[in-house]
Amino acid sequence: MALARSCCVWSRADSCAIAETVNRAHPGRARYLEVKGMTHGLTVEKKFQAEMVTIILNWAKEQLAAGKTGTPSSQRSLPISD
């Protein structure tokens, strides 16, 4: 999950609570990633953040692989988080 810091739909606390709730039911399945100034369109200061596409796709692949093996995805920290 990526949180847009400038988001007017939900707060940081809401996003953290969602990730925590998912991880309680399915350990290691949710990640909280905060990128300062990011919008829902994956932009910061009107510039598309292409590296987010890679991060999201890698997370999705991990989830698919974990679903096949029954093991949760890794919980490593992500480099974009501030």
Helices and strands as residue ranges (DSSP letters): E 2-4, H 12-25, E 33-35, E 43-44, E 47-48, H 51-69
